[in-house]
């Protein structure tokens, strides 16, 4: 009986162990008294004492099982729970972000101006760039070249000078222009843009009266992207 109590688990169930020890002590005492039977001459077999000892043993077994259950519950509560997977901000598998459409001018024509030409033309003089915008005005058109203006629809326009046969253009057509940004000056126009003004227009004086001092693109390539509807 004592050895059974000694095997009780320690730790969180320490109070249960003390209770079991008390029951064991009581059981031992009862068993001893029952065995002696009050007779100093020696132990006497007593069926009632044997039944008491059996009940005490059953009680100890039940207490051991209960203490084991409590310890298992306590250890289970202390185990860490699985944490949620961290979010990465990435799109779910199978989904991709869609690119934004090109912005449009107030007239509805698409405008692509990654260099910011229409925001600050002066800052881009000497730079190579590509811009897509609608034709806002035709200044001079010849078989070997052309001068026209493109704009973003807000009132800002930039001249384009090309020295190759131009496509058939009209106001409102959308073109993509690649070239170098410069400034129109009458004294250096042919050297800067590769063509004489009198080749592009019958009235060079009016031509420079309109364009002198303006920022313009010396175009290497002009592509018609979209024709004016109608």
C-alpha positions, 0 to 999 in steps of 0.5 A: 500500500505505501509503495503505491502511494510513493509512485504517485506523480509529483508537480502540479498534482502535489496536493493529490499526492498528499491526499492519497498519502493520508488515505493510505495512512488511514487505510494502514491503520484500519487494516492493522486494527482489523488484523489485530482484532483487539486481541494482544495475542496475535492477528485474527483473520477478519473478512470485514478488514479484508473488504476495507483494504480492498476498497482503499486499494480501489480508491487509490487507483481511482485517485491515480487515474484522476491525477494523471488526467489533470496532469495531461490536461495541464501539459496540453494547455501549455503546448504552443499553438500553431501561428497563422502563416505571415502575410507577404502582400503578394497576389494569390497564386494564379492572380496577377496585377493588371497594368494601368491603361495609358492616360488620355488627354481631355479629348480622349486621345491616349497620351504616353509621356514617361519623360514628362515632356508636357510638364516641363519641356525646358528641362529636357533640352538635349535629352532623347525621349519617346512620347505618344500624343495627338497632333494639335496643329500642322505647321508645314508639310512637304514631301521630304519632311514636316513640322507639326505640334503635339499636345496633351490636351491641356494647352501645352504643345511641343513642335516636332520636326521630321526630315523623312517623308511624313505619314498622311497626318491630320489634326487629332491623329495620335503619333508616337515620336522618338528623337532629341529635344532642342530649341528652335532658333532661326540662325541654327535651325538647319544645323539643329534639325537637319533641314532648311526652313524654306524646304518645309514652308513657303513663308520662312518668316512666318514660320520662325515667327510662330516657332522661334524660341520654342522647344521642339523635337528633332524626330528620328522616327514618327509612327501613326498610332491612331487616326482621328475618328471620322 
